[in-house]
């Protein structure tokens, strides 16, 4: 069984939101933005705020990165020990593979 292949590169999703009270988006009202860059998110919010008479001042932009990773295929059968299987997969995830980054985001790829 070949387990030396590197894990597929993680899929990176960038998401921006705006809050009106400075609180974390999980704790308050937020406006979800569709842009995947900070500049795009600002431009999108400004257009939307003007169109809907929303505040332009005292808003906070928030960024969240979601990464999904896929392990290599590993053969299994009726006698497969799931703990050993998970160990194999977690070992793949612990092997550093540079992510493919699309769009602009806070920090450099090495900080992701």
Backbone as CSV, one residue per row, in Angstrom:
resi,resn,N_x,N_y,N_z,CA_x,CA_y,CA_z,C_x,C_y,C_z
1,UNK,0.852,-1.179,0.000,0.000,0.000,0.000,0.898,1.242,0.000
2,UNK,0.669,2.138,-0.954,1.486,3.349,-1.071,0.901,4.464,-0.225
3,UNK,1.562,4.766,0.889,1.105,5.857,1.749,2.085,7.023,1.701
4,UNK,2.969,7.015,0.745,3.975,8.071,0.670,3.489,9.274,-0.122
5,UNK,2.385,9.119,-0.873,1.860,10.265,-1.626,1.456,11.361,-0.654
6,UNK,1.665,12.581,-1.060,1.251,13.712,-0.217,-0.260,13.878,-0.280
7,UNK,-0.817,14.332,0.806,-2.247,14.621,0.860,-2.592,15.681,-0.177
8,UNK,-3.790,15.579,-0.745,-4.243,16.616,-1.683,-4.170,17.972,-1.004
9,UNK,-3.946,19.008,-1.783,-3.889,20.360,-1.214,-5.251,20.748,-0.650
10,UNK,-5.254,21.425,0.498,-6.541,21.857,1.063,-7.248,22.862,0.154
11,UNK,-8.564,22.798,0.137,-9.367,23.806,-0.553,-9.568,24.955,0.424
12,UNK,-9.258,26.153,-0.008,-9.336,27.329,0.854,-10.529,28.180,0.437
13,UNK,-11.360,28.551,1.405,-12.510,29.417,1.156,-12.341,30.675,2.001
14,UNK,-12.406,31.836,1.360,-12.307,33.117,2.054,-13.714,33.663,2.244
15,UNK,-13.999,34.175,3.432,-15.321,34.753,3.664,-15.169,36.043,4.463
16,UNK,-15.893,37.060,4.033,-15.899,38.351,4.713,-17.316,38.672,5.160
17,UNK,-17.425,39.296,6.330,-18.700,39.813,6.826,-18.446,41.180,7.440
18,UNK,-19.533,41.926,7.639,-19.477,43.229,8.308,-20.395,43.155,9.515
19,UNK,-19.925,43.718,10.649,-20.808,43.905,11.802,-20.922,45.397,12.070
20,UNK,-22.000,45.757,12.744,-22.302,47.174,12.971,-21.956,47.641,14.372
21,UNK,-21.582,46.710,15.246,-21.320,47.075,16.638,-19.942,46.639,17.120
22,UNK,-19.104,46.148,16.216,-17.753,45.744,16.578,-17.657,44.378,17.229
23,UNK,-18.802,43.740,17.485,-18.785,42.426,18.116,-18.463,41.338,17.096
24,UNK,-17.982,40.215,17.603,-17.689,39.061,16.768,-18.935,38.660,15.985
25,UNK,-18.797,38.305,14.714,-19.965,37.949,13.898,-20.800,36.805,14.470
26,UNK,-20.194,35.933,15.270,-20.956,34.846,15.884,-21.855,35.339,17.009
27,UNK,-21.654,36.584,17.448,-22.384,37.111,18.606,-23.380,38.213,18.260
28,UNK,-23.484,38.599,17.001,-24.297,39.768,16.667,-24.806,39.689,15.226
29,UNK,-25.554,40.724,14.835,-26.002,40.819,13.438,-24.794,41.022,12.541
30,UNK,-24.885,40.458,11.366,-23.775,40.598,10.418,-24.317,40.623,9.002
31,UNK,-23.547,41.226,8.128,-23.876,41.246,6.705,-22.846,40.387,5.989
32,UNK,-23.294,39.287,5.416,-22.419,38.386,4.677,-22.090,39.000,3.321
33,UNK,-20.811,38.989,2.974,-20.365,39.525,1.690,-19.909,38.372,0.800
34,UNK,-20.053,38.534,-0.492,-19.719,37.466,-1.428,-18.302,37.571,-1.976
35,UNK,-17.667,38.714,-1.825,-16.315,38.924,-2.349,-15.326,38.006,-1.638
36,UNK,-14.236,37.662,-2.327,-13.220,36.821,-1.692,-11.906,37.568,-1.469
37,UNK,-11.953,38.900,-1.576,-10.799,39.734,-1.245,-11.277,40.867,-0.339
38,UNK,-10.360,41.426,0.432,-10.724,42.529,1.323,-11.201,43.739,0.518
39,UNK,-10.451,44.107,-0.527,-10.855,45.259,-1.344,-12.219,45.028,-1.980
40,UNK,-12.439,43.817,-2.464,-13.734,43.484,-3.045,-14.854,43.547,-2.023
41,UNK,-14.578,43.088,-0.805,-15.581,43.118,0.266,-15.935,44.557,0.633
42,UNK,-14.930,45.424,0.716,-15.198,46.838,1.034,-16.059,47.477,-0.055
43,UNK,-15.688,47.256,-1.301,-16.450,47.840,-2.413,-17.877,47.297,-2.435
44,UNK,-18.022,46.002,-2.213,-19.354,45.389,-2.195,-20.210,45.985,-1.076
45,UNK,-19.611,46.121,0.131,-20.386,46.659,1.247,-20.783,48.115,0.995
46,UNK,-19.871,48.918,0.497,-20.183,50.333,0.242,-21.356,50.450,-0.728
47,UNK,-21.316,49.694,-1.815,-22.432,49.724,-2.777,-23.740,49.303,-2.116
48,UNK,-23.687,48.239,-1.348,-24.877,47.700,-0.692,-25.403,48.672,0.366
49,UNK,-24.481,49.276,1.128,-24.878,50.215,2.182,-25.548,51.453,1.590
50,UNK,-24.999,51.977,0.519,-25.600,53.154,-0.126,-26.987,52.803,-0.659
51,UNK,-27.098,51.658,-1.300,-28.380,51.237,-1.880,-29.463,51.012,-0.816
52,UNK,-29.068,50.534,0.370,-30.042,50.185,1.409,-29.996,51.113,2.622
53,UNK,-29.310,52.244,2.477,-29.216,53.243,3.539,-28.681,52.651,4.853
54,UNK,-27.594,51.903,4.743,-26.938,51.302,5.909,-25.737,52.154,6.289
55,UNK,-25.252,52.014,7.524,-24.118,52.838,7.953,-22.847,52.540,7.160
56,UNK,-22.112,53.610,6.873,-20.809,53.471,6.224,-19.676,53.616,7.237
57,UNK,-19.969,54.261,8.356,-18.967,54.470,9.400,-19.203,53.489,10.542
58,UNK,-18.161,53.282,11.320,-18.240,52.449,12.519,-18.722,51.036,12.235
59,UNK,-18.301,50.492,11.118,-18.562,49.087,10.827,-17.232,48.340,10.913
60,UNK,-17.297,47.065,11.211,-16.092,46.255,11.322,-16.150,45.140,10.291
61,UNK,-15.084,45.010,9.516,-14.979,43.911,8.564,-14.308,42.736,9.271
62,UNK,-14.837,41.565,9.049,-14.302,40.343,9.642,-13.963,39.366,8.530
63,UNK,-12.915,38.588,8.756,-12.449,37.611,7.773,-12.416,36.232,8.418
64,UNK,-12.794,35.229,7.653,-12.697,33.847,8.121,-12.204,32.980,6.970
65,UNK,-11.266,32.100,7.281,-10.744,31.163,6.302,-11.250,29.773,6.675
66,UNK,-11.794,29.064,5.702,-12.203,27.676,5.899,-11.342,26.828,4.984
67,UNK,-10.753,25.780,5.532,-9.918,24.884,4.732,-10.473,23.466,4.826
68,UNK,-10.659,22.864,3.671,-11.084,21.465,3.625,-9.946,20.670,3.008
69,UNK,-9.621,19.557,3.636,-8.544,18.722,3.124,-9.080,17.320,2.851
70,UNK,-8.473,16.665,1.903,-8.884,15.314,1.526,-7.680,14.394,1.662
71,UNK,-7.875,13.269,2.337,-6.780,12.313,2.494,-6.641,11.473,1.232
72,UNK,-5.541,10.754,1.156,-5.381,9.767,0.093,-6.357,8.621,0.340
73,UNK,-6.694,7.901,-0.711,-7.537,6.719,-0.558,-6.752,5.648,0.191
74,UNK,-7.399,5.002,1.141,-6.783,3.935,1.921,-7.709,2.725,1.874
75,UNK,-7.197,1.551,1.471,-8.068,0.387,1.387,-8.580,-0.026,2.770
76,UNK,-9.833,-0.448,2.824,-10.452,-0.907,4.076,-11.206,-2.204,3.813
77,UNK,-11.466,-2.922,4.865,-12.238,-4.161,4.781,-12.940,-4.408,6.099
78,UNK,-13.565,-5.583,6.199,-14.315,-5.905,7.418,-13.438,-5.901,8.658
79,UNK,-12.159,-6.248,8.489,-11.268,-6.345,9.649,-10.421,-5.085,9.859
80,UNK,-10.735,-3.998,9.162,-9.967,-2.755,9.299,-10.171,-2.165,10.688
81,UNK,-9.065,-1.860,11.346,-9.109,-1.197,12.654,-9.277,0.301,12.391
82,UNK,-10.421,0.860,12.766,-10.689,2.271,12.459,-9.729,3.205,13.186
83,UNK,-9.241,2.810,14.366,-8.257,3.652,15.061,-6.966,3.744,14.252
84,UNK,-6.516,2.609,13.707,-5.311,2.623,12.870,-5.547,3.430,11.592
85,UNK,-6.733,3.282,11.020,-7.082,4.040,9.816,-7.014,5.544,10.088
86,UNK,-7.581,5.976,11.202,-7.547,7.400,11.548,-6.117,7.867,11.804
87,UNK,-5.287,7.013,12.389,-3.876,7.369,12.589,-3.186,7.631,11.253
88,UNK,-3.453,6.772,10.263,-2.859,6.950,8.931,-3.286,8.296,8.349
89,UNK,-4.583,8.587,8.442,-5.102,9.832,7.866,-4.560,11.044,8.611
90,UNK,-4.559,11.006,9.946,-4.037,12.149,10.705,-2.559,12.380,10.420
91,UNK,-1.802,11.306,10.192,-0.388,11.468,9.834,-0.243,12.214,8.516
92,UNK,-1.149,11.952,7.567,-1.118,12.707,6.308,-1.360,14.188,6.568
93,UNK,-2.338,14.489,7.410,-2.682,15.885,7.680,-1.555,16.609,8.407
94,UNK,-0.773,15.876,9.180,0.316,16.510,9.921,1.536,16.760,9.041
95,UNK,1.572,16.150,7.860,2.646,16.394,6.904,2.332,17.698,6.189
96,UNK,3.203,18.676,6.335,2.916,20.002,5.776,2.900,19.972,4.256
97,UNK,1.820,20.485,3.715,1.667,20.684,2.281,1.219,22.121,2.095
98,UNK,1.930,22.875,1.286,1.570,24.283,1.090,0.178,24.380,0.468
99,UNK,-0.708,25.184,1.064,-2.046,25.332,0.482,-2.010,26.168,-0.787
100,UNK,-2.993,25.951,-1.659,-3.183,26.819,-2.811,-4.077,27.952,-2.351
101,UNK,-3.630,29.185,-2.463,-4.376,30.332,-1.958,-4.881,31.148,-3.133
102,UNK,-6.186,31.458,-3.112,-6.812,32.267,-4.145,-7.349,33.523,-3.492
103,UNK,-7.175,34.673,-4.114,-7.673,35.925,-3.552,-6.696,36.492,-2.542
104,UNK,-7.014,37.665,-2.020,-6.160,38.282,-1.008,-6.768,38.002,0.352
105,UNK,-5.935,37.942,1.352,-6.399,37.659,2.703,-5.357,38.170,3.679
106,UNK,-5.745,38.325,4.947,-4.760,38.752,5.939,-3.663,37.700,6.072
107,UNK,-2.448,38.131,6.222,-1.343,37.208,6.441,-0.810,36.618,5.150
108,UNK,0.318,35.968,5.276,0.937,35.327,4.125,0.572,33.847,4.132
109,UNK,0.767,33.148,3.007,0.447,31.723,2.973,1.148,30.923,4.063
110,UNK,2.333,31.343,4.497,3.036,30.600,5.543,2.344,30.729,6.897
111,UNK,1.462,31.722,7.050,0.751,31.899,8.318,-0.576,31.161,8.344
112,UNK,-0.943,30.541,7.248,-2.233,29.843,7.181,-2.115,28.499,7.843
